[in-house]
Amino acid sequence: MIYIIIKKEFIQEKKLTIIKNSEEEIFFANDLISRVGNIDITNIHGYETLEKTVKKFASIIEELWYIYSKQVYITKYSKAW
């Protein structure tokens, strides 16, 4: 007979999130709409200008994500939504 010993191990993962239906989610969405509306898309001609515009959009999202998100810890007791 073979016995395998399994130790209890506490695994904790953390991630950044914006809570659904929170004030932060509303602020994030409103700020995103405002900032994306300010991106000049009238002169997108060719790959390079399109790439710059997409990078600008991505940097806006990343910046706002870090402003409005909060760090949460995921444990084995967290709800799986």
Secondary structure, DSSP 8 states (H G I E B T S, - for coil): ------------EEEEE--TTSHHHHHHHHHHHHHHHTS--TT--SHHHHHHHHHHHHHHHHHHHHHH-EEEEE-TTS---
